[in-house]
Amino acid sequence: MKLNIISKKSVVCTVEISPEASVNDLRSMISENIGVDIRLIKVLTPKRRIAIVTESLANQNIRNDGNIEVIIDQTADISRIIDSKQQLFNKFISSIDEEQNVMSAVYLNLENPEYQELIESLSENPIQFTKYIMNNSKLSQNIQFESEVLLALADLGLIPESPTGFPSISNVLGLLGYEHREQDDSIFQDTSVQVGLFQMQRAIDQIGGMERLEEQLSNCDIIMRKKYQVQIEYLNSMGFFDDETNLRILNMNHGDLDATIEWIINNNSEMAV
């Protein structure tokens, strides 16, 4: 099942887990995803009671896809404990001198097997990678430095080479109607594009994840439908009933009805009934 983990009314991560797994297994997955010590995480049941960590999720009435609320205890004595991977990542970044050639410094530091193993493991989990970057003050406060570090990692093949490597980006492109095409692969092999995708993923995480973004996109969709209501009704009267495409092309043409009709006829004539 797929669970959206909620803390303070915001989605902090999404995990896939079996109902037969224990509550502690879920806490462990949350800890790994958001970089918070497992001891700070309390899972709430649907009745808003603290779940028993040794029980299965099913036994705590957590059996279906949906939202699960957690309490992250930031007042505990161990509230400043960061997981070991985050600590090692911070150490890796601290060892890079911003005033020198960043790419050379990254290459040199990755000769350390401990750092290399860490970065390789993070490259397989872009969401966790972006959270480690957000939790590192040296990177989060200096976008130029962050970009240079990411460019070096992309050059080494340690950042995914396509949107499918970034779950949120892939979902966003799907919402916008993009489908993967082989001719696009050469574009995504560009290290600057890979860094851009990575930073887009980070931006989505910062606003609260995919669910929050979909909510904002939905609000934008409502606004755009009101803005182009007259044009959409006219397109419907011509037999073009795919309002999602109508809206997208109207927006692309800044509301120009003639240009929108021309695009639909030339590129998507099957829309007509």
Residue pairs with C-beta under 8 A, 6 or more apart in sequence:
1 16
1 17
1 18
1 19
1 63
1 64
1 65
2 14
2 15
2 16
2 65
3 14
3 15
3 16
3 17
3 26
3 62
3 65
3 66
3 67
3 68
4 11
4 14
4 66
4 67
4 68
4 209
4 211
5 11
5 12
5 13
5 14
5 15
5 30
5 33
5 34
5 68
5 70
6 12
6 67
6 68
6 69
6 70
7 69
7 70
7 71
7 72
10 208
10 209
10 212
11 67
11 208
11 209
11 210
11 211
11 212
12 30
12 33
12 34
12 70
12 72
12 209
13 30
13 33
13 34
13 127
13 209
14 209
14 210
14 211
15 26
15 29
15 30
15 33
17 25
17 26
17 29
17 57
18 57
19 56
19 57
19 58
19 62
19 63
20 56
20 57
20 58
21 56
21 57
22 53
22 54
22 55
22 56
22 57
23 43
23 51
23 52
23 53
23 54
23 55
23 56
23 57
23 60
23 62
24 38
24 53
24 54
26 43
26 57
26 62
26 68
27 38
27 41
27 43
27 53
28 38
30 36
30 38
30 41
30 43
30 70
31 37
31 38
31 41
31 83
32 83
32 128
33 127
33 128
33 131
34 131
35 82
35 83
35 85
35 86
35 128
35 131
35 132
35 135
36 72
36 83
37 78
37 81
37 82
37 83
39 76
39 78
39 81
40 72
40 73
40 74
40 76
40 78
40 79
40 81
41 70
41 71
41 72
41 73
42 50
42 51
42 70
42 71
42 72
42 73
43 50
43 51
43 53
43 60
43 62
43 68
43 70
44 50
44 51
44 68
44 69
44 70
44 71
45 51
45 60
45 61
45 62
46 61
46 62
47 61
48 69
50 71
51 57
51 60
51 62
52 60
57 63
62 68
73 79
82 90
82 135
85 118
85 121
85 122
85 132
86 132
86 135
88 114
88 115
88 118
89 118
89 122
89 132
89 136
90 135
90 136
90 138
92 109
92 115
92 118
92 119
93 136
93 138
93 139
93 149
94 138
95 105
95 109
96 102
96 105
96 106
96 109
96 149
97 105
98 138
98 142
98 145
102 145
102 148
102 149
102 152
103 148
103 151
103 152
103 155
106 149
106 152
106 153
106 156
107 152
107 156
109 115
110 116
110 119
110 156
119 153
119 158
120 158
122 128
122 129
122 132
123 129
123 153
123 158
123 159
123 160
126 159
126 160
126 165
126 166
126 167
126 198
126 201
127 166
127 167
127 168
127 201
127 205
129 198
130 198
130 201
130 202
130 205
131 205
133 139
133 140
133 146
133 202
134 140
134 202
134 205
134 206
138 145
139 145
139 146
139 149
140 146
146 199
147 195
147 199
150 159
150 194
150 195
150 198
150 199
151 191
151 192
151 195
153 159
154 191
154 194
154 195
154 198
155 191
159 165
159 191
159 194
159 195
159 198
160 166
160 194
160 197
160 198
161 188
161 189
161 194
162 180
162 185
162 188
163 169
163 170
163 173
163 180
163 188
163 197
164 170
164 180
165 197
166 197
166 198
166 200
166 201
167 210
168 200
168 201
168 204
168 205
168 209
168 210
168 213
169 197
169 200
169 201
169 204
171 210
172 200
172 204
172 210
172 213
175 214
175 217
176 248
177 244
177 245
177 248
187 193
188 194
188 197
204 210
204 213
207 213
207 216
221 247
224 247
224 250
224 251
225 232
225 243
225 247
227 255
228 246
228 247
228 250
228 251
228 255
231 246
231 250
231 255
231 257
231 260
232 243
232 246
232 247
232 250
234 257
235 246
235 257
235 260
235 261
235 264
236 243
236 246
238 261
238 272
239 272
239 273
240 246
240 264
240 271
240 272
241 271
241 273
242 268
242 271
245 264
245 268
245 271
246 260
246 264
249 260
249 263
249 264
250 256
250 257
250 260
252 263
253 259
253 260
253 263
264 271
264 272
265 272
